[in-house]
Amino acid sequence: EKVEEALIKSIKAMEFNRYPDSSCIGLKAAISRYTGIDTGSICIGNGSDELISVLLQTFINPGDAIAVYNPTFAMYKVYGTICGARIWRYDLDNDFELNLDEFIQGLKAEKPKLVFLCNPNNPTGKMLALSDIEEILKNTAGIVVVDEAYFEFSGVTALGLLSAYDNLIILRTFSKAFGLAGLRIGYMLAGPAIISYVDRVRSPFNVNSFAQAAAAEVLKNLDKVMERIEAIKSERERLIILLKQLEGLQCFESASNFILIRSKCSE
């Protein structure tokens, strides 16, 4: 209710006959305080989906390779196909684990310009260790995009690697833990050079005024957000325990806000 009341006040003060702040200055400042990353290393998008699309438009020419593992978030492949990318897909094993050595060998052979790592992964809920992400960064000449849409539920982030690797991009969203999926707002964290290239392709007024205000307001209420995240995590663990007691189901551990279940149905 506190957030809603603040938003109602901000709506009344908005000049809807004016274009939104193209640079999202206020929201970038709020995200900078939340992440500890300088505003010059932040780009705001109309959902992280738009940022994925813009990244591909920025760096991919028709025929260039991108790397994804399978299964993962479908939009990497969708937007890659739209841009004419050649998509190299690495199949995870039967337990949805990634064989790091095999994956790196594939990266060296395929030479992708962009490597997408969803962490935690959608739809498996599994995590890549930060040490594995660093090995991938060291062994590819391309840009590594770590999609941390579910970061708030895992608490594990590649932010600590950002200063050491100029080929690292981190994507985040307000759609999951912050509950603003309908407002379509996400952000990218990367070195200033990458942000500069992306800003040349990004539409100038891509994030509307209300979405900017709502995201900034939610970040002022992190105590309530974190309280709800802890409740979701607690219920996730409780549900996993109960699901594992059901015959015929294989329930995978999850670091996200969802649980992947495999049904062991017989013929």
C-alpha positions, 0 to 999 in steps of 0.5 A: 500500500505504501508503494501504491500511495507513492505512485498515485502521488507521482502520477498526479505530478506527471506531465503526460504530454511530455516524453519520458526521460530517455536516460532514466536518470532517476531510476539509474541512480536508484539501481546504482544504489541497489547494485553498487554499480556506477550509473555509466554502467547501467542501461534500462530497457522495456523489460529485459526481453528488449535488452536481449533484442537490442544486444543482438541488434547491436552485435550480431550480423546475419550468419554470426553465431550465438551460443545457448544451452538447452533447455533455457529461456526461449527468447534468446533463440527467438530474437537471435533467429530474427537477427539472422544469427546462427544458433549453436545449442548445447544440450544439458544432460538428463539432470539438466547439468552443464559439462563445462569442459564440453561447453568450452570446447564447443565455444572454441569451435563455434566462436559465438559473438554472444553467449547466453547464460541464464543463472538461475536457469529458466526453466530448470532453476539450476545454478552455474557456479561463479567459477564456471562462469569465469572459466567461460569468460576466460575461454571465449572471445565473444561477449558473455551475457549472464541473465540474472532474472531470478537473482533475488531468489538465488542471492548469487551474482556475477557482479564481482566479475564485472570489473575484471572482464570487459566481455561480461554483461549482466541482465536483471529484471523488475518482473520477478522478485519486484512484481512489476511484470506488467510494467515491462522494465529491466536493466543491463549492467556492463562496462561503459563501452558496451553500454555506449554501443547499446545506447546507439541502438536502443530506442530513445524513449523505450521506458515510459515515465510510470514504469520508471517511477514505479521501479524507483519507488519499489527500490525504496521499499526493499525491506518489504520486497526482501520479506516477501522473497524470504517467504517465497524461498521458504515456501519453495523449500517446503513444497520441494520436500512435499513433492519429493514424497509423491511417487512418480515425480522427480523434483529438481532443486531450485534457486529461483521462484519456480520448481521443475518436475519430471513425471516418471509415467510408465507406458 
